[in-house]
């Protein structure tokens, strides 16, 4: 039997990581990669426990492998994803006040209208690209509506967000130019909202009172920009991959798609099963803050630990028959994180997934994928279809 090798930058592995992840769970529950000098865990219990133990497995040095290796870059783009309590809790509470359940719920009608805008022109077309024509457009437009980005600028913002996260084969995510382009655009938008508030996320943040040990104040521009960049980037890319997986997985499992056609009330559960089955963000990086023993081995202080949430979703120890896609499974998962770093936008992602599938099935109950035209996006942080041609 060959030695186990896992590499988050290897396109061939990324195309179908599940066989190597299964071997890692069974044979090397603590895996070490000497090329990139990281440890990795793949079992659901390990991912869950380490996500809770932020004292030992810290986010403060970056939750992306490249950023842990590049502290200078981390300092330029630092946000609450790369923080631990107590500062993380303070920043998260600020965003919670702006990203309220009411604000998310109020977006449902806009999400439905956007779905109609994208899908109605495709009726009778014979086919389209599920990701390029729908799945990738929807989340950025929704995030744009949340933030207050003008309609005419939303495609540009989505393009910049894609450039921030894209990684070419053999390269790492180190280019600063898209970060600077996003910051320049959002700086102008913040200035407009400070002068003329509207009912959007940026205005809510710009005019919020923040309690600090030195008294109450407003957020400074650089703090606002960090929050905005976080929401725009994370909210766009992960939901785009979720929608891509919906198009591909439902086509490959027509019996499960038929369940949703016959019983739309099962769609919220299908969204959860999609997240477990094909996690849009399958790799989370942490830094060990002390020597710790894991599966009989010592992980030394300063080591990088990858929590493979994508592998955890297929753990036989947690899920019976985990490679079977079952929209009625009703299982919990760690695809949206766990503990203090649970995804802040989880409610919005679930809303987009549910409404997107509802509106899709209302127009296209069945479709087939041109598997030869399928292409995956390759980054060290997200995984999912980049191109998904379908016939209807």
C-alpha positions as CSV (number, residue, x, y, z in Angstrom):
1,X,0.0,0.0,0.0
2,X,1.3,3.5,-0.9
3,X,2.1,6.0,1.8
4,X,-0.6,8.6,2.5
5,X,-0.1,12.0,1.0
6,X,-2.3,14.9,1.4
7,X,-1.5,18.3,-0.1
8,X,-4.1,21.2,0.0
9,X,-2.5,22.7,-3.1
10,X,-2.6,19.6,-5.3
11,X,-5.3,19.9,-8.0
12,X,-5.5,16.1,-8.5
13,X,-6.1,15.5,-4.8
14,X,-8.5,18.4,-4.5
15,X,-10.7,17.0,-7.4
16,X,-11.6,14.1,-5.2
17,X,-10.0,14.2,-1.7
18,X,-12.4,11.7,-0.1
19,X,-10.3,8.6,-0.6
20,X,-7.2,10.1,0.9
21,X,-9.2,11.7,3.7
22,X,-10.7,8.3,4.5
23,X,-7.2,6.8,4.7
24,X,-6.1,9.7,7.0
25,X,-9.1,9.1,9.3
26,X,-8.4,5.4,9.5
27,X,-4.6,5.2,9.4
28,X,-3.3,8.6,10.3
29,X,-5.8,10.5,12.4
30,X,-3.0,12.9,13.1
31,X,-1.3,13.4,9.7
32,X,1.9,15.3,9.1
33,X,3.0,16.9,5.8
34,X,6.7,17.5,5.8
35,X,6.7,19.5,2.5
36,X,4.6,22.3,4.0
37,X,5.2,21.5,7.7
38,X,1.7,21.1,9.0
39,X,-0.4,18.6,10.9
40,X,-3.9,17.7,10.0
41,X,-6.9,16.1,11.7
42,X,-9.8,14.5,9.8
43,X,-12.1,12.9,12.3
44,X,-15.2,14.8,13.2
45,X,-14.7,14.6,17.0
46,X,-11.1,16.0,16.6
47,X,-12.3,18.8,14.4
48,X,-15.1,19.6,16.8
49,X,-13.0,19.5,19.9
50,X,-10.1,21.5,18.5
51,X,-12.5,24.2,17.1
52,X,-13.8,24.6,20.7
53,X,-10.3,24.8,22.2
54,X,-9.1,28.2,20.9
55,X,-6.7,28.5,23.9
56,X,-4.7,25.7,22.4
57,X,-5.5,26.0,18.6
58,X,-5.4,29.7,17.9
59,X,-6.8,31.7,15.0
60,X,-4.7,34.8,15.9
61,X,-1.9,33.8,13.5
62,X,-4.3,33.2,10.5
63,X,-6.9,30.6,9.7
64,X,-5.3,30.1,6.2
65,X,-2.0,28.1,5.8
66,X,-0.4,30.9,3.6
67,X,-1.2,33.6,6.2
68,X,0.4,31.6,9.1
69,X,3.5,31.4,6.9
70,X,3.3,35.1,6.0
71,X,2.8,37.3,9.1
72,X,3.5,40.5,7.1
73,X,0.6,39.8,4.8
74,X,-1.6,38.8,7.7
75,X,-1.1,42.2,9.4
76,X,-2.2,44.0,6.2
77,X,-5.5,42.1,5.9
78,X,-6.2,41.2,9.6
79,X,-9.9,40.8,10.5
80,X,-11.9,39.0,13.1
81,X,-11.4,35.6,11.4
82,X,-7.8,35.9,12.5
83,X,-8.5,36.8,16.2
84,X,-9.2,35.0,19.4
85,X,-11.2,36.2,22.4
86,X,-11.5,38.6,24.0
87,X,-10.9,41.0,21.0
88,X,-12.7,38.5,18.7
89,X,-15.8,38.6,21.0
90,X,-15.8,42.4,20.9
91,X,-15.6,42.6,17.1
92,X,-18.2,39.8,16.7
93,X,-20.7,41.6,18.9
94,X,-20.3,44.7,16.7
95,X,-21.2,42.7,13.6
96,X,-24.0,40.9,15.3
97,X,-25.6,44.3,15.9
98,X,-25.5,45.1,12.2
99,X,-26.2,41.6,10.8
100,X,-29.5,41.2,12.8
101,X,-32.0,38.4,12.2
102,X,-34.4,41.0,11.0
103,X,-32.0,42.4,8.4
104,X,-31.3,38.8,7.1
105,X,-35.0,37.9,7.0
106,X,-35.8,41.1,5.2
107,X,-33.5,40.0,2.4
108,X,-35.6,37.0,1.4
109,X,-37.8,38.9,-1.0
110,X,-34.6,40.4,-2.6
111,X,-33.1,36.9,-2.9
112,X,-36.2,35.6,-4.6
113,X,-36.3,38.5,-7.0
114,X,-32.6,38.0,-7.9
115,X,-33.2,34.3,-8.5
116,X,-36.0,35.3,-10.9
117,X,-33.8,37.8,-12.6
118,X,-31.1,35.2,-13.2
119,X,-33.3,32.1,-13.9
120,X,-36.2,33.4,-15.9
121,X,-34.2,34.3,-19.0
122,X,-32.8,30.8,-19.0
123,X,-36.2,29.1,-19.3
124,X,-36.4,27.4,-22.7
125,X,-32.7,27.9,-23.4
126,X,-31.8,24.2,-23.4
127,X,-29.0,24.7,-21.0
128,X,-26.7,27.1,-19.1
129,X,-23.7,27.2,-16.8
130,X,-25.1,26.6,-13.3
131,X,-22.3,28.5,-11.6
132,X,-21.4,31.2,-14.0
133,X,-25.1,32.1,-14.8
134,X,-26.6,31.6,-11.4
135,X,-24.7,30.2,-8.5
136,X,-21.9,32.7,-8.6
137,X,-24.0,35.7,-9.4
138,X,-26.6,35.3,-6.6
139,X,-24.4,35.6,-3.4
140,X,-22.5,38.7,-4.5
141,X,-25.7,40.5,-5.4
142,X,-27.2,39.5,-2.1
143,X,-24.1,40.6,-0.2
144,X,-24.2,43.8,-2.2
145,X,-27.8,44.4,-1.2
146,X,-26.8,43.8,2.4
147,X,-23.9,46.1,2.3
148,X,-25.5,48.8,0.2
149,X,-23.3,48.4,-2.9
150,X,-25.0,50.0,-5.9
151,X,-26.3,47.5,-8.4
152,X,-24.0,48.8,-11.1
153,X,-20.9,48.1,-9.0
154,X,-21.7,44.6,-7.7
155,X,-20.2,42.6,-10.5
156,X,-17.0,44.5,-10.1
157,X,-16.9,43.8,-6.4
158,X,-17.6,40.1,-7.0
159,X,-14.7,39.9,-9.5
160,X,-12.3,41.5,-6.9
161,X,-13.4,39.0,-4.2
162,X,-12.7,36.1,-6.6
163,X,-9.2,37.5,-7.3
164,X,-8.5,37.7,-3.6
165,X,-9.2,34.0,-3.1
166,X,-8.0,32.5,-6.3
167,X,-4.8,30.4,-6.2
168,X,-2.9,29.3,-9.4
169,X,-1.5,25.8,-9.5
170,X,1.7,25.7,-7.5
171,X,1.3,29.2,-6.1
172,X,0.0,30.6,-2.9
173,X,-2.5,33.4,-2.0
174,X,0.0,36.3,-1.6
175,X,-1.1,39.0,-4.1
176,X,-2.1,42.2,-2.3
177,X,-3.4,44.0,-5.4
178,X,-7.1,42.8,-5.2
179,X,-7.1,43.6,-1.4
180,X,-6.0,47.1,-2.2
181,X,-8.6,47.5,-5.0
182,X,-11.4,46.3,-2.7
183,X,-10.2,48.7,0.1
184,X,-10.1,51.7,-2.3
185,X,-13.7,51.0,-3.5
186,X,-15.1,50.4,-0.1
187,X,-13.4,53.5,1.4
188,X,-15.4,55.7,-1.0
189,X,-18.6,53.9,-0.1
190,X,-18.0,54.3,3.6
191,X,-17.4,58.1,3.1
192,X,-20.7,58.3,1.3
193,X,-22.6,56.5,4.1
194,X,-21.1,58.6,6.8
195,X,-22.5,61.7,5.1
196,X,-25.8,60.2,4.0
197,X,-27.0,57.1,6.0
198,X,-29.2,54.5,4.4
199,X,-30.8,51.3,5.7
200,X,-27.9,49.0,5.0
201,X,-25.1,47.1,6.7
202,X,-22.4,49.7,6.0
203,X,-24.5,52.5,7.4
204,X,-25.4,50.5,10.5
205,X,-21.7,50.0,11.2
206,X,-20.6,53.5,10.3
207,X,-23.0,55.0,12.8
208,X,-22.9,52.4,15.6
209,X,-21.7,53.4,19.0
210,X,-18.8,51.2,20.2
211,X,-18.1,50.9,23.9
212,X,-14.4,50.7,24.8
213,X,-12.4,51.1,28.0
214,X,-11.7,54.7,27.0
215,X,-15.4,55.5,26.4
216,X,-17.9,55.3,23.6
217,X,-16.8,56.0,20.0
218,X,-17.5,55.3,16.3
219,X,-15.6,52.7,14.3
220,X,-12.6,54.1,12.4
221,X,-12.5,53.7,8.7
222,X,-9.9,51.0,8.8
223,X,-12.0,49.0,11.2
224,X,-15.1,49.4,9.0
225,X,-13.1,48.3,6.0
226,X,-12.0,45.1,7.7
227,X,-15.5,44.2,8.5
228,X,-16.8,45.0,5.0
229,X,-14.0,43.0,3.3
230,X,-14.7,40.1,5.5
231,X,-18.4,40.0,4.8
232,X,-18.0,40.7,1.0
233,X,-15.3,38.0,0.5
234,X,-16.5,35.2,2.8
235,X,-20.2,35.7,2.0
236,X,-19.6,35.6,-1.7
237,X,-17.2,32.8,-2.3
238,X,-18.6,30.1,0.1
239,X,-22.2,30.5,-0.9
240,X,-21.2,30.4,-4.6
241,X,-19.6,27.1,-3.9
242,X,-22.6,25.9,-1.9
243,X,-24.9,26.7,-4.9
244,X,-22.5,25.0,-7.3
245,X,-22.5,21.8,-5.2
246,X,-26.3,22.0,-5.1
247,X,-26.4,21.9,-8.9
248,X,-23.9,19.1,-9.2
249,X,-25.0,16.9,-6.3
250,X,-28.7,17.1,-7.0
251,X,-28.1,16.1,-10.6
252,X,-25.9,13.2,-9.5
253,X,-28.6,12.1,-7.0
254,X,-31.9,12.4,-8.9
255,X,-33.8,10.4,-6.4
256,X,-33.0,12.9,-3.7
257,X,-33.9,15.8,-6.1
258,X,-37.2,14.1,-6.6
259,X,-37.9,14.2,-2.9
260,X,-37.4,18.0,-2.9
261,X,-39.7,18.4,-6.0
262,X,-42.4,16.4,-4.2
263,X,-41.8,17.9,-0.8
264,X,-40.3,21.4,-0.8
265,X,-40.4,21.4,3.0
266,X,-37.4,19.1,2.9
267,X,-35.2,21.8,1.2
268,X,-33.8,23.3,4.4
269,X,-32.6,19.8,5.5
270,X,-31.1,19.4,2.0
271,X,-29.1,22.5,2.5
272,X,-27.6,21.1,5.7
273,X,-26.9,17.8,4.0
274,X,-25.1,19.6,1.1
275,X,-22.9,21.4,3.7
276,X,-22.0,18.1,5.3
277,X,-21.5,16.2,2.1
278,X,-19.5,18.8,0.2
279,X,-18.2,21.4,2.5
280,X,-17.6,24.7,0.6
281,X,-14.8,25.6,3.0
282,X,-13.1,22.2,3.9
283,X,-9.8,23.4,5.5
284,X,-9.3,25.6,8.6
285,X,-5.8,26.4,9.8
286,X,-4.8,26.9,13.4
287,X,-1.5,27.4,15.3
288,X,-0.7,25.3,18.4
289,X,-0.1,27.5,21.4
290,X,1.4,24.8,23.6
291,X,2.8,21.3,23.3
292,X,-0.1,19.0,23.1
293,X,-0.5,15.2,22.6
294,X,-2.8,14.1,19.8
295,X,-3.4,10.4,19.0
296,X,-0.2,9.5,20.9
297,X,2.0,12.0,19.1
298,X,3.3,15.4,20.4
299,X,2.4,18.5,18.4
300,X,4.9,21.1,19.5
301,X,4.1,24.7,20.3
302,X,4.1,26.9,17.1
303,X,3.0,24.0,14.8
304,X,0.3,24.5,12.2
305,X,-2.8,22.3,12.5
306,X,-5.3,22.0,9.7
307,X,-8.8,21.1,10.8
308,X,-10.3,19.3,7.8
309,X,-14.0,20.1,8.1
310,X,-14.6,18.6,4.7
311,X,-13.2,15.2,5.8
312,X,-15.1,15.4,9.1
313,X,-18.4,15.5,7.2
314,X,-17.7,12.0,5.8
315,X,-16.5,10.4,9.1
316,X,-18.1,7.0,9.5
317,X,-17.7,7.4,13.2
318,X,-20.2,10.2,13.1
319,X,-22.4,9.5,10.1
320,X,-23.8,6.1,9.0
321,X,-23.0,5.5,5.3
322,X,-21.4,9.0,5.0
323,X,-20.8,8.8,1.3
324,X,-24.5,8.6,0.6
325,X,-26.3,11.9,0.0
326,X,-29.5,11.9,2.0
327,X,-31.7,15.0,2.1
328,X,-33.6,13.6,5.1
329,X,-30.5,12.7,7.1
330,X,-31.0,15.5,9.6
331,X,-27.4,15.3,11.0
332,X,-25.4,18.0,12.6
333,X,-22.1,19.1,10.9
334,X,-19.1,21.3,11.3
335,X,-19.1,22.8,7.8
336,X,-20.0,26.2,9.1
337,X,-17.5,26.0,11.9
338,X,-17.9,25.3,15.6
339,X,-17.3,27.3,18.7
340,X,-16.4,30.9,18.8
341,X,-15.7,31.0,15.1
342,X,-19.0,29.6,14.0
343,X,-19.9,31.3,10.7
344,X,-21.4,34.7,11.5
345,X,-23.3,34.6,8.1
346,X,-24.7,31.1,8.6
347,X,-28.3,32.3,8.6
348,X,-27.8,34.3,5.4
349,X,-26.0,31.4,3.7
350,X,-28.9,29.1,4.7
351,X,-31.4,31.6,3.4
352,X,-29.7,31.8,0.0
353,X,-29.3,28.1,-0.3
354,X,-33.0,27.4,0.6
355,X,-34.5,30.1,-1.6
356,X,-32.1,29.4,-4.5
357,X,-33.0,25.7,-4.6
358,X,-36.7,26.5,-4.2
359,X,-36.7,28.9,-7.1
360,X,-34.5,26.7,-9.2
361,X,-36.7,23.6,-8.8
362,X,-39.8,25.7,-9.6
363,X,-38.4,26.4,-13.0
364,X,-36.1,23.5,-13.7
365,X,-37.3,20.4,-11.9
366,X,-34.7,18.3,-13.6
367,X,-31.3,19.0,-15.3
368,X,-28.3,17.0,-16.3
369,X,-24.6,17.9,-15.9
370,X,-22.1,17.9,-18.8
371,X,-19.4,16.2,-16.6
372,X,-16.8,16.8,-19.3
373,X,-17.2,20.6,-18.9
374,X,-17.1,20.5,-15.0
375,X,-14.3,22.6,-13.6
376,X,-13.5,23.1,-9.9
377,X,-12.2,26.3,-8.3
378,X,-8.9,25.8,-6.6
379,X,-7.9,27.7,-3.5
380,X,-6.5,26.6,-0.2
381,X,-9.7,27.8,1.6
382,X,-12.7,26.9,-0.6
383,X,-13.7,24.0,-2.9
384,X,-16.5,23.7,-5.4
385,X,-17.5,23.9,-9.0
386,X,-16.3,27.0,-11.0
387,X,-18.0,25.9,-14.2
388,X,-21.0,23.6,-14.3
389,X,-22.6,23.3,-17.7
390,X,-26.1,21.7,-17.5
391,X,-28.8,20.8,-20.0
392,X,-32.5,21.3,-19.1
